[in-house]
Every structure is written in C-alpha cells, then in structure tokens.
Amino acid sequence: MAAFKNKDNGTWYVQFRYTDWKGERQQKLKRGFATKREALEWEREFLMEKQADVNMTFESFVALYERDIKPKLKLNTWLTKESIIKKKILPYFATVTLDELMDNVFEGKSAVIENLLYTGAYILAGAPKIGKSFLVAQIAHHISTGQDLWGYKTHQGTVLYLALEDDESRLQRRMFRMFGVEGTSSLHFATNAKMIGGGLDEQLEKFVREHSDTKLIIVDTLQKVREAVSDSYSYSSDYEVIGKLKQFADRYGVCVLIVHHTRKQPAGDSFEMISGTTGLLGCADGALLMQKEKRTDTLPCSLCLTFGGGGLPSCPNPLHDI
C-alpha cells in the first residue's frame, strides 16, 4: 500500500487496484486525507471490507450491514435498529476487530420462564381492563412458587410486584380470588414507588441486595413511574425510560416486566399497537401483547410474544390463550 501527497493543497490521497466480489479488477482513488497515516488506514479498511476480512473493525462491519439492510427496511424499523447499534453496541465494540469479537465468550440470558421470559426488560401491553394485572399476578405467583406456567418451566425465585394502581385491600381480594388462602413468602408487593431517575433505581437496588435470589420485578404500570413531561413522549424519551429499567435488569441479572397500554387505533403489525413511539419496543428485550376481539368478550385473550435482542425465539402468532 502507498499514499501520495498532493503538492497543490498538501493533502494525501490513495490510488490502488483491487478485486471486487465478481472477481473483476477495479481501480479506486480517494483524496482529501490530512495525514499519510489516515490515507493508509482508509485503504486498509476498504480492502478488508471488499475481501470480507474478519480482521476488519466492528465499526466497518456495522457500516457494511447498514448499506446492505437499510434500503430493505421501513424508516421506523431502521431508526430502531440504528439507535440500538449506536447506543448499545458501537460504544463497546467500535475498536474491536470482528475476529476479536468472535473470540469473546459472553454469558447468555438466563431463563425466568423457559421460552417466555429471560433476564432483561420486557413490556406486557394490552387494552385497559383486559386483565393485565391478573396475568402478571399469575406470572408472579408461579415464579415465586416454582410452578410451571402453561406447560413452560419456571425458575423459582423471589418476585417483587409493584402494583402501583392498587391498594393492599384490592390486592388481597385479587390474590384470594385467584389462589385462595395459599401464600408464599417469596412474593413481595408494593403499592407505591418513586419515579425512574428519581429514586426508583435505589429502591429496586435495595430490594435486590436484600433478596439475592430475585428473579422478577413487575412494574404495573409504566405510567406510574415515569415523569409526565408533556402530553406526548418522543422516541428518545421512550427509549431512555425503558433503557434505564433495562440497565438495571442487566446489571443485576433479573427480569423486569413492564405493564403498559395499547392504543385504540388498529395497526398492520400488532406490536405497533403499543402506546407510545417505537422507542419503547426498540429498547426492550421483548414484548408480550394481550389481545381479544372485544374487551367485553368472555372468550380467552391471546398472548403473543416477540423478542428484540436476537438469539431468542419470537412468536408472531398467539402464544397462549388466557
């Protein structure tokens, strides 16, 4: 490789030949580098990219991915992916070569409910009064007692249920209605909590330190723990609020299940019915969606599941009727 200096303006340029993916010889010229080193580095990255070399930097690999996938996606879908890449991947891997990345060993996510819930942040969304609180109460009880749920194996541990739209009397009636007088010391309730970024982190951290076997924290509902900044939230604020809960979940290896509402308007993709922007689902590890034809129907609800982090199964069709 060689770099040349432009005597007219003092900048550097590279000019070289390479073999493209068709096996044909091509010529490349790139001008405007401030230093010889920058010019040579650019040429090296370019050639590795064209040769699909595993020693290219991860940043170059991401650039390749963007050029390939962006034209094939809807704008909102790409913006979600781009935000995840820039905020959750590139800050850690920008200077790591692909070869080095593939040599790393990462700990996988632990299952809380096999093939359903793992460590991380998940959204459970459904229309008002559809039965979300009954569903999360059932999930909480099964994990705290170690009972299988709908045939899925659970991993027993302590559960914290922030029932922020209830009082203790209402909670007692619901739990009695569902489980009778059978109790468990591994299921904890709270009917008030501080806001995200305003003390909730510290409250949850204190609980997890006191209960080292905590598997699940339920936040019912999201609106009760986020600051009301305006009538509508932006993509960045939605992403940030879920991001803070996800950071906590990842730091302590627990599952945080966040109860939220769906919007009234129909959508082509069921998960686009989740109230708010795509920033909520974009940052979450996955989402569960409760649906029924009419809220007043006595027929069972359908529960669908999608994962956003990759490496885990997704279920575009109803997962279970409840």
C-alpha positions as CSV (number, residue, x, y, z in Angstrom):
1,M,0.0,0.0,0.0
2,A,1.2,3.5,-0.8
3,A,-0.1,7.0,-0.1
4,F,0.7,10.1,-2.2
5,K,0.8,13.8,-1.3
6,N,-1.0,16.4,-3.3
7,K,1.6,19.2,-3.9
8,D,-1.1,21.8,-4.6
9,N,-3.0,21.6,-1.3
10,G,-0.8,19.5,1.0
11,T,-3.4,16.7,1.5
12,W,-2.8,13.0,0.9
13,Y,-4.6,10.5,-1.4
14,V,-4.5,6.8,-2.2
15,Q,-4.9,5.2,-5.6
16,F,-4.9,1.4,-6.0
17,R,-6.4,-1.6,-7.7
18,Y,-8.4,-4.4,-6.1
19,T,-10.5,-7.4,-7.0
20,D,-14.3,-7.0,-6.4
21,W,-16.8,-9.7,-5.4
22,K,-17.2,-10.7,-9.0
23,G,-13.5,-11.4,-9.4
24,E,-13.0,-8.4,-11.6
25,R,-10.2,-5.9,-11.2
26,Q,-11.2,-2.4,-10.2
27,Q,-9.3,0.9,-9.6
28,K,-10.0,3.2,-6.6
29,L,-9.0,6.8,-5.9
30,K,-9.7,8.6,-2.6
31,R,-8.5,12.1,-1.9
32,G,-8.5,14.6,1.0
33,F,-6.7,12.9,3.9
34,A,-5.0,15.2,6.3
35,T,-2.2,12.7,7.0
36,K,-0.5,9.8,5.3
37,R,-1.5,7.6,8.2
38,E,-5.2,8.4,7.7
39,A,-4.9,7.6,4.0
40,L,-3.2,4.3,4.5
41,E,-5.7,3.3,7.3
42,W,-8.6,4.1,5.0
43,E,-7.1,2.0,2.2
44,R,-6.6,-0.9,4.6
45,E,-10.2,-0.8,5.9
46,F,-11.5,-0.6,2.3
47,L,-9.6,-3.6,1.1
48,M,-10.6,-5.7,4.1
49,E,-14.2,-4.7,3.6
50,K,-14.1,-5.8,0.0
51,Q,-12.5,-9.0,0.9
52,A,-14.9,-9.7,3.8
53,D,-11.9,-10.0,6.1
54,V,-12.7,-11.0,9.7
55,N,-10.0,-8.6,10.9
56,M,-11.9,-5.5,9.8
57,T,-13.0,-3.4,12.7
58,F,-16.5,-3.9,14.1
59,E,-17.4,-0.3,13.1
60,S,-16.6,-1.2,9.5
61,F,-18.7,-4.4,9.7
62,V,-21.6,-2.3,11.0
63,A,-21.2,0.1,8.1
64,L,-21.4,-2.8,5.7
65,Y,-24.5,-4.1,7.5
66,E,-26.1,-0.6,7.2
67,R,-25.5,-0.3,3.5
68,D,-27.0,-3.8,2.9
69,I,-30.0,-3.8,5.2
70,K,-31.2,-0.1,5.4
71,P,-32.7,0.0,1.9
72,K,-34.8,-3.1,2.7
73,L,-36.5,-1.8,5.8
74,K,-39.1,0.8,6.7
75,L,-37.7,4.0,8.1
76,N,-39.1,3.5,11.6
77,T,-37.7,-0.1,11.7
78,W,-34.2,1.1,10.6
79,L,-34.3,4.0,13.2
80,T,-34.9,1.5,15.9
81,K,-32.0,-0.7,14.8
82,E,-29.7,2.3,14.3
83,S,-30.5,3.6,17.8
84,I,-29.7,0.1,19.3
85,I,-26.5,-0.1,17.4
86,K,-25.2,3.3,18.3
87,K,-26.2,3.3,21.9
88,K,-25.8,-0.3,22.9
89,I,-23.2,-1.9,20.6
90,L,-20.8,0.6,19.0
91,P,-19.8,2.3,22.3
92,Y,-18.4,-1.0,23.4
93,F,-17.1,-2.6,20.2
94,A,-16.1,0.3,17.9
95,T,-12.4,-0.5,18.2
96,V,-12.7,-4.3,18.3
97,T,-12.0,-6.3,15.2
98,L,-14.6,-8.9,14.1
99,D,-12.0,-11.6,14.7
100,E,-11.5,-10.5,18.3
101,L,-15.3,-10.2,18.9
102,M,-15.9,-13.7,17.7
103,D,-13.2,-15.0,20.1
104,N,-15.1,-13.4,23.1
105,V,-17.3,-15.6,25.3
106,F,-20.5,-13.9,26.5
107,E,-22.8,-15.1,29.2
108,G,-26.3,-15.9,27.7
109,K,-29.5,-14.6,29.2
110,S,-30.9,-16.8,32.0
111,A,-34.5,-18.0,31.7
112,V,-37.1,-17.0,34.2
113,I,-39.8,-18.9,32.3
114,E,-38.3,-21.1,29.6
115,N,-39.1,-19.9,26.1
116,L,-41.1,-17.0,27.5
117,L,-39.2,-14.6,29.9
118,Y,-35.5,-14.1,30.3
119,T,-33.3,-11.7,32.2
120,G,-33.7,-8.2,30.8
121,A,-36.6,-5.7,30.2
122,Y,-39.9,-6.8,28.8
123,I,-43.1,-5.0,28.0
124,L,-46.6,-6.5,28.6
125,A,-49.1,-4.4,26.7
126,G,-52.9,-4.7,26.4
127,A,-56.0,-2.6,26.4
128,P,-57.3,-1.1,29.6
129,K,-59.3,-3.6,31.8
130,I,-58.3,-6.6,29.6
131,G,-56.8,-8.4,32.5
132,K,-53.1,-7.4,32.5
133,S,-52.9,-7.2,36.3
134,F,-54.5,-10.7,36.7
135,L,-51.9,-12.0,34.2
136,V,-48.9,-10.6,35.9
137,A,-50.2,-11.7,39.3
138,Q,-50.4,-15.2,37.9
139,I,-46.8,-15.0,36.5
140,A,-45.6,-13.6,39.8
141,H,-47.2,-16.4,41.8
142,H,-45.9,-19.2,39.5
143,I,-42.3,-17.9,39.6
144,S,-42.4,-17.3,43.4
145,T,-43.7,-20.9,44.0
146,G,-41.8,-22.6,41.2
147,Q,-44.9,-23.9,39.5
148,D,-44.9,-24.4,35.7
149,L,-46.9,-21.9,33.7
150,W,-49.0,-23.2,30.7
151,G,-46.5,-26.0,30.4
152,Y,-43.5,-23.8,30.5
153,K,-40.8,-24.5,33.1
154,T,-40.3,-21.7,35.6
155,H,-37.2,-21.0,37.7
156,Q,-38.2,-20.3,41.2
157,G,-37.1,-17.1,43.0
158,T,-38.2,-14.0,44.8
159,V,-40.6,-11.7,42.9
160,L,-41.3,-8.0,43.6
161,Y,-44.7,-6.8,42.3
162,L,-45.1,-3.0,42.1
163,A,-48.9,-2.9,42.0
164,L,-49.0,0.9,41.6
165,E,-52.6,1.2,40.6
166,D,-53.9,-0.9,43.5
167,D,-54.1,-0.7,47.3
168,E,-53.5,-3.6,49.6
169,S,-57.2,-4.4,50.1
170,R,-57.7,-4.7,46.3
171,L,-54.6,-6.8,46.0
172,Q,-55.8,-9.1,48.8
173,R,-59.1,-9.7,47.0
174,R,-57.5,-10.4,43.7
175,M,-54.9,-12.8,45.1
176,F,-57.6,-14.6,47.2
177,R,-59.9,-14.9,44.1
178,M,-57.0,-16.4,42.1
179,F,-55.2,-18.5,44.6
180,G,-57.3,-18.8,47.7
181,V,-55.5,-18.7,51.0
182,E,-52.4,-20.3,49.7
183,G,-49.5,-17.9,50.4
184,T,-45.7,-17.6,49.7
185,S,-43.0,-15.6,51.4
186,S,-41.2,-15.2,48.1
187,L,-43.8,-12.9,46.6
188,H,-43.5,-9.2,47.7
189,F,-45.9,-6.4,46.9
190,A,-45.6,-2.6,47.0
191,T,-48.3,-0.1,46.1
192,N,-46.1,3.0,45.7
193,A,-42.7,3.7,44.3
194,K,-40.5,6.6,43.2
195,M,-40.0,7.7,39.7
196,I,-37.5,6.4,37.2
197,G,-34.5,8.6,37.6
198,G,-35.9,10.0,40.8
199,G,-35.2,7.2,43.3
200,L,-36.7,4.1,41.8
201,D,-33.3,2.7,41.0
202,E,-32.2,3.0,44.6
203,Q,-35.4,1.3,45.8
204,L,-35.0,-1.6,43.5
205,E,-31.3,-2.0,44.2
206,K,-32.0,-2.1,48.0
207,F,-34.6,-4.8,47.4
208,V,-32.4,-6.9,45.2
209,R,-29.5,-6.7,47.7
210,E,-31.8,-7.8,50.5
211,H,-33.2,-10.7,48.3
212,S,-30.3,-12.1,46.3
213,D,-32.5,-14.7,44.6
214,T,-34.7,-12.1,43.0
215,K,-35.9,-13.4,39.6
216,L,-38.7,-11.0,38.6
217,I,-39.7,-7.4,39.2
218,I,-43.1,-6.3,37.8
219,V,-43.8,-2.6,37.2
220,D,-47.6,-2.1,36.9
221,T,-47.8,0.3,35.2
222,L,-45.1,2.2,33.3
223,Q,-47.0,5.5,33.5
224,K,-46.8,5.4,37.3
225,V,-43.0,5.5,37.4
226,R,-42.2,7.9,34.5
227,E,-42.2,11.7,34.8
228,A,-45.0,13.4,32.9
229,V,-43.1,15.9,30.7
230,S,-45.8,16.6,28.2
231,D,-49.0,15.2,26.6
232,S,-46.9,13.1,24.2
233,Y,-43.5,11.5,24.5
234,S,-40.7,11.5,22.0
235,Y,-38.8,8.5,20.6
236,S,-35.7,9.4,22.6
237,S,-37.7,9.8,25.9
238,D,-39.5,6.5,25.4
239,Y,-36.1,4.8,24.6
240,E,-34.5,6.4,27.6
241,V,-37.2,5.3,30.1
242,I,-37.1,1.7,29.1
243,G,-33.3,1.9,28.8
244,K,-32.9,2.8,32.5
245,L,-35.0,-0.2,33.5
246,K,-33.1,-2.5,31.1
247,Q,-29.7,-1.2,32.5
248,F,-30.9,-2.2,36.0
249,A,-32.2,-5.6,34.8
250,D,-28.9,-6.4,33.0
251,R,-26.8,-5.1,35.9
252,Y,-28.5,-7.4,38.5
253,G,-29.4,-10.3,36.2
254,V,-33.2,-10.1,36.8
255,C,-36.2,-9.8,34.6
256,V,-38.2,-6.5,34.7
257,L,-41.7,-6.9,33.3
258,I,-43.3,-3.5,32.5
259,V,-47.0,-3.3,32.2
260,H,-48.2,-0.8,29.6
261,H,-51.3,0.0,27.4
262,T,-52.1,-0.4,23.8
263,R,-53.5,2.4,21.6
264,K,-57.1,2.3,20.2
265,Q,-56.1,2.7,16.5
266,P,-55.6,-0.6,14.6
267,A,-52.1,-1.3,13.1
268,G,-50.7,-3.6,10.4
269,D,-48.2,-5.0,12.9
270,S,-49.9,-6.0,16.2
271,F,-46.9,-4.7,18.2
272,E,-47.2,-1.3,16.7
273,M,-50.4,-1.0,18.8
274,I,-48.2,-0.5,21.9
275,S,-49.0,3.0,23.1
276,G,-46.1,5.5,22.5
277,T,-43.3,5.5,20.0
278,T,-41.3,2.6,18.6
279,G,-38.6,3.6,21.1
280,L,-40.3,1.5,23.8
281,L,-40.1,-1.7,21.9
282,G,-36.8,-0.7,20.3
283,C,-35.0,-0.7,23.7
284,A,-36.9,-3.6,25.3
285,D,-35.6,-7.1,25.1
286,G,-39.0,-8.3,24.1
287,A,-42.7,-7.7,24.4
288,L,-45.9,-9.6,25.2
289,L,-49.2,-8.4,23.7
290,M,-52.6,-9.3,25.2
291,Q,-55.4,-9.2,22.7
292,K,-59.1,-10.1,22.2
293,E,-61.6,-9.2,19.6
294,K,-63.7,-7.2,22.0
295,R,-62.7,-6.3,25.5
296,T,-66.2,-7.3,26.9
297,D,-65.9,-10.8,25.3
298,T,-65.9,-13.8,27.6
299,L,-63.6,-15.6,25.2
300,P,-59.9,-16.1,26.2
301,C,-57.3,-13.5,25.4
302,S,-54.5,-14.2,23.0
303,L,-50.9,-13.7,24.3
304,C,-48.3,-13.0,21.6
305,L,-44.6,-12.7,22.1
306,T,-41.7,-11.0,20.3
307,F,-38.0,-10.7,21.1
308,G,-36.0,-7.7,20.1
309,G,-32.5,-8.7,21.2
310,G,-31.8,-11.6,18.8
311,G,-30.8,-15.1,19.8
312,L,-34.2,-15.9,21.3
313,P,-37.3,-17.3,19.6
314,S,-40.1,-15.0,18.5
315,C,-43.7,-15.9,18.2
316,P,-45.7,-13.9,15.7
317,N,-48.8,-16.0,16.3
318,P,-50.8,-16.4,19.5
319,L,-48.6,-18.0,22.1
320,H,-51.3,-18.9,24.6
321,D,-55.0,-18.3,25.3
322,I,-55.6,-17.0,28.8
